[in-house]
Amino acid sequence: MHKYLIVLTGPTGIGKTTAGLIIAKHFKTEIVSSDSRQIFKEMNIGTAVPSKEELAEIKHHLIQNHSIHENFNVSIFENEALGYN
């Protein structure tokens, strides 16, 4: 069985969340966010965090699960992201 990685990129507000939900439903998979701002609980303004309804539709990872007051870096991100396989 082959594993695939689908990456959606682009500026805030162009529909990546909607496209991601459609793709995740089609392939019956989960979403691992790599957004550098959405990972923080305290950053709600200007980050276009998926709505509660969108988060309930498909399992999301790395969305608002760290505090800006915690140490967080790319090494921690990598370890967490690779844990969702």
TABELRA-V92867 format. One line per field, one symbol per residue. phi: phi as a letter, one per 30 degrees, with the letter a starting at -180 (. if undefined). burial: + if it has 9 or more other C-alpha atoms within 8 Angstrom, else -. Layout:
phi = ???
burial = ???
This chain:
phi = .dcbccccbkdeicjdddddddddddchbcccdcddcddcedcccichdededddddbdcbichcbcddcdbbdddeedddddcc
burial = ---------------+---++--++----++++----++++-++--++-----++--+-+++++-++---------+---+----
